[in-house]
Amino acid sequence: MVVGAFPMAKLLYLGIRQVSKPLANRIKEAARRSEFFKTYICLPPAQLYHWVEMRTKMRIMGFRGTVIKPLNEEAAAELGAELLGEATIFIVGGGCLVLEYWRHQAQQRHKEEEQRAAWNALRDEVGHLALALEALQAQVQAAPPQGALEELRTELQEVRAELCNPGRSASQAVSASKK
């Protein structure tokens, strides 16, 4: 379990989102005070939002083709500032979500690379073991068969017996040595 990285990243993202709320409030205040901001940034989205909202409501209630009056400048500026503040919070939250996704993908790639490296190391080890097994099998095949070793042992014992007791027969010496 990763203890260090998980809370720090989440805490950082939470901190950024918390900072975005006062930032959004400041942007709203600036939009209310500045004529340029009010005229070109806040009013057009607010009027569009009002038009879409009212048109949708009218269609739901069954009124088709009615003319929708635009909002007055003060109400549009207020609505535009609210929309701008909410958009700021949404963009910061979406950015945090994208960054978290990228971080997760990087961790996944790193984990897959580690697994791939471990897999390759295991495959190499199996290859080395296969070569060692082939070498051992070649040594076993090159060694004389077990029956031939037994025959050599019996002959060696017969020769020893003859050397030790020149008067006895070889078969008597072998049977005596086995006892």
Beta strands, then each sheet from edge to edge (+ up, - down):
end
